[in-house]
Amino acid sequence: IALMGFSMGGAGAWHLGAHYPDRWAVVHAGAGFVDVKRYQRLGPADMPSMVEQQLWGLYDVPNYARNLLNLPVVAYSGENDKQKDAADYMAEVFASHGRKLTHHVGPGMGHKYHPETIKEVATYVKSALVEPKDRNPDSIRLQTRTLRYNKCAWLEITGLQEHWKDSRTDAFFAAPRDLRIETRNLTSLRINRPLVPGTTIGIDDTRLTVQQSPKHLDLHRNGKTGKWEFAGARHPLPRKSPGLQGPIDDAFLAPFLVVTPSAPSANRRLDEWAAFEIEHLKTRWRALFRGDLRIIPDNALTPDDAKRYNLILFGTPESNKAIPPVLDQTPLK
């Protein structure tokens, strides 16, 4: 698949290409923004809270630039387009990782393609599509700031030492039975590729030898020694894990069910607020996401529902009987 887009589509190509690098044969981004701060031209007086700046790490493409080193990438900008700055920025970021970004510039053009330059872009994309894609490459670069985006081909990050910090791992086979891995800010990872018994894994300053050949291997860093070890089953919850790492958006990025209270609470104003927020969510979800909420009262909730969906619970422990069992499993009060 060739992932291509222009303007808002170019931003989408940068975003999806960087966050899901193993899904594409080639990425082409034309005149698309890549970050918040530089694109919005925010100076020191314009900066929002540190919390909001941290969350830019969920989207901003420069934070994921190493992922784009795994595949062919070609950018385009009009010579006179203000959004050329985004591709220039990515060229700087690529250079900081030792790679030159292929960037075509349409002479004299504003926010549109030059008729000749687009032919050069198309030639680049077609040639990349002709090349057979190795779905099991011997070398992978993976960079993230959140476990929401944690995979490339057979390499998967499963634990971070500190979330929203630059986290990365580079893995390559120096020989068929010699896997080298370098990490930053990782506590655990998974290798989704069978390794022949006797294969050595050199990970940071630890050297391990594979004894069996399972479909995948879990490695974790010992918190006391700092050394890497083979791990058994993944760590039990509660802990941040892929798909359950926050922020609250996680609840809405998989099938979810809104559960409303069927009884009043002791606080009438709170009940009024909950009723308003339920209706507000229904209308906004329809307006923004073109869909209708799955929504049921608490007395209609079944154990199967709780297994199939993320539950969005409105009310209090006395007004919504689905809330107490959840509180019993968490430190929340």
Secondary structure, 3 states (H helix, E strand, C coil): CEEEEECHHHHHHHHHHHHCHHHCCEEEEECCCCCCCCCCCCCHHHCCCHHHHHHHHHCCHHHHHHHHHHCCEEEEEECCCCCHHHHHHHHHHHHHCCCCCEEEEECCCCCCCCCCHHHHHHHHHHHHHHCCCCCCCCEEEEEECCCCCCEECCEEEEEECCCCCCEEEEEEEEECCEEEEEEECEEEEEECCCCCCCCEEEECCEEEECCCCCCCEEEEECCCCCCEEEECCCCCCCCCECCECCCHHHHHCCCEEEEECCCCCCCHHHHHHHHHHHHHHHHHHHHHHCCCCCEEEHHHCCHHHHHHCEEEECCCCCCCCCHHHHHCCCCCC
